[in-house]
Each structure stands twice: as C-alpha cells, then as structure tokens.
Amino acid sequence: MINNMNKPAIKTYGNKILRVKASKVQAVSPGIKKLVKDMAGLMYRGKGVGLAAPQVGVSKRIIIFDTGEGLKCLINPEVVWKQHKELMAEGCLSFPGISLDIKRWKEILVTATDISGEMIEVKAEDMVARVIQHEIDHLDGVLIIDRVSAKELKPIKTELEKLKKSTKS
C-alpha cells in the first residue's frame, strides 16, 4: 500500500505531503489493513511511538501508536472532548534528532474507527493523549514546529534548513 518505487521510508520535514490535510477513509479495506501493517513496521524500526499515514506518503486519516500497551490504530480520529493542558518535550519521526516543548491537552476523548471497522471511543490521558494529538496534527498538515514560537525555533533553525534541504518531496 505504501506507494514507493524505493524502500518505504518515513517522510521528513520539507516533504510537501506533510502539509496536506489527509482525506477520510471510506472503508477498512484489505489495502488499509496492509498500510497499517507497513506503517507499524516503519514506526517500530524508527523507534517511534506513533505514526500517521501522511508520514509514509499516504494522505489518509489513519494513525497508529504503541506507548507500551500494544499497537493501536485509529481511522478518521476526532477529538470530541479535552481538558487540562500540559507542556512536555516531543520528538517526531519526521524531524529526526529534534525535540521541542509542546503544550497539549492532558486528557482527551477521541472517536474513531478501529482496524476491524467498528466505531470506538478512546479516553486517553498523559502520554497516550499526547501521542494521539501529535498524530492527528499530522492528519491536518500541522507539524511540531507550528506549535512553538519563532523564538523557540531559532536555536534549531540550521538543523531545520539542513533537514529540509536533504528531503526529497
């Protein structure tokens, strides 16, 4: 399902697909299940805890994550309730070696479709809530650098320019 002539890879900062709002998944097909499996392999190899379909070049509203309790997949996820904000450092597989302090909701309720096609609700807090919000941002074309001030980006400006230059769109 990951459409690359080369070996599938995680798209890094500078790739245009990371800025596109992903489209809804209409049905959980065998192709979607294969995509989720491929995404999981890339996420685990990259030592990440979450991954969104746009990060592998597929503009679909699919996220996966594993914060230590096994692989979870949310299709067409939507945050329907949230409370309490918290500032914590976040990294991103699309920004290797970069970490930024990001303010996110500490508790959320998400509606989504699971990998079997069933509608589900997920109540999440702390790290799980953070990962889900981070990955949903990817579905909307929002990156961690969009969540901080220009002043906070200044120390990593050179790193960002190098990453963008090395990225093939």
C-alpha positions in Angstrom: 0.0 0.0 0.0 2.9 2.4 0.6 3.5 3.6 -3.0 7.2 4.0 -3.4 9.5 2.6 -6.0 12.2 2.6 -3.4 12.2 1.1 0.0 9.3 2.7 2.1 10.6 5.4 4.3 9.2 8.0 6.7 8.8 11.4 5.1 10.8 14.1 6.7 10.4 17.8 7.1 10.3 19.5 3.7 8.2 16.8 2.0 5.0 18.5 0.7 2.7 15.7 1.8 3.3 16.6 5.5 1.5 19.9 4.9 -1.6 18.4 3.2 -4.9 17.7 5.1 -5.5 14.0 4.8 -8.7 12.6 3.3 -11.2 10.4 5.2 -11.0 6.7 4.9 -14.3 5.4 3.5 -14.0 1.8 4.4 -11.4 -0.5 6.2 -10.3 -2.5 3.1 -7.5 -5.1 2.8 -5.4 -2.3 1.4 -5.9 -0.2 4.5 -5.0 -3.1 6.7 -1.8 -3.7 4.7 -1.0 0.0 5.0 -1.4 -0.2 8.8 0.9 -3.2 8.9 3.5 -1.4 6.8 3.3 1.7 9.0 3.8 -0.4 12.1 7.0 -1.9 10.7 8.3 1.6 9.9 7.3 3.0 13.3 9.0 0.2 15.2 12.1 0.3 13.1 12.3 4.1 13.6 11.9 3.5 17.4 8.8 5.8 17.4 5.7 5.6 19.5 3.3 6.9 16.8 2.9 7.4 13.1 0.4 9.0 10.8 -0.3 7.8 7.2 0.9 11.1 5.6 4.3 10.4 7.2 4.6 7.4 4.9 3.3 9.3 1.9 -0.3 8.3 2.1 -2.8 11.2 2.5 -5.4 9.2 4.5 -6.7 9.8 8.1 -5.0 6.9 9.8 -2.8 6.9 12.9 -1.1 4.2 14.8 0.7 4.2 18.1 2.2 2.0 20.7 3.1 3.5 24.1 3.9 0.2 25.6 0.5 -1.4 25.6 0.5 -2.9 22.1 -0.2 -1.4 18.7 -3.4 0.7 18.3 -4.9 2.0 15.1 -7.4 4.9 14.8 -9.0 5.6 11.5 -10.7 9.0 11.0 -9.9 10.0 14.6 -11.6 13.1 16.1 -11.0 14.7 19.5 -14.5 15.3 20.9 -13.6 16.3 24.5 -10.5 17.7 26.1 -9.3 19.2 29.4 -6.2 20.4 31.2 -3.1 21.5 29.3 0.5 20.4 29.9 3.9 21.3 28.4 6.2 18.5 27.5 9.1 17.7 25.2 8.1 16.0 21.9 10.0 14.4 19.1 8.8 13.3 15.7 10.0 10.7 13.2 9.7 13.4 10.5 12.1 15.6 12.5 14.9 13.2 13.4 17.0 14.3 16.3 14.8 17.4 17.1 12.8 17.8 20.3 10.5 20.8 21.2 8.4 21.7 24.2 4.8 21.5 23.1 1.6 22.4 25.0 -1.1 19.7 24.6 -4.3 18.6 26.3 -3.6 16.2 29.1 -6.9 14.3 28.8 -8.9 13.7 25.7 -11.8 11.6 24.3 -11.5 10.5 20.7 -14.0 8.9 18.4 -12.6 6.8 15.5 -13.0 3.6 13.6 -10.8 0.7 14.6 -9.0 -1.7 12.2 -12.0 -4.1 12.2 -14.2 -1.3 11.0 -16.0 -0.7 14.3 -16.7 2.8 15.7 -14.9 3.3 19.0 -14.3 5.9 21.7 -10.9 6.2 23.3 -10.4 8.1 26.5 -6.7 8.9 26.8 -4.5 10.9 29.2 -0.9 11.8 29.7 1.5 10.2 27.1 -1.2 8.4 25.2 -3.3 11.6 24.8 -0.1 13.5 23.7 0.8 10.9 21.0 -2.8 10.8 19.6 -2.9 14.6 19.4 0.5 14.7 17.7 -0.5 12.2 15.1 -3.9 13.9 14.5 -1.9 17.1 13.9 -0.1 15.2 11.0 -3.5 14.4 9.5 -4.3 18.1 9.4 -0.9 19.1 7.9 0.2 20.6 11.3 3.8 19.9 12.4 5.5 20.3 15.8 7.3 23.4 14.5 3.9 25.1 14.1 3.1 24.7 17.8 6.1 26.8 19.0 7.1 30.4 18.6 9.7 31.7 16.2 11.9 32.4 19.2 11.8 28.8 20.2 12.7 27.7 16.7 15.7 30.0 16.4 18.2 27.5 18.1 17.3 24.7 15.7 17.0 26.9 12.5 20.2 25.4 11.0 19.1 21.9 11.7 15.7 22.5 10.1 17.3 24.0 7.0 19.6 21.0 6.6 16.7 18.6 7.0 14.6 20.5 4.5 17.4 20.6 2.0 18.1 16.8 2.3 14.4 15.9 1.9 13.0 14.8 -1.4 9.4 16.0 -1.9 
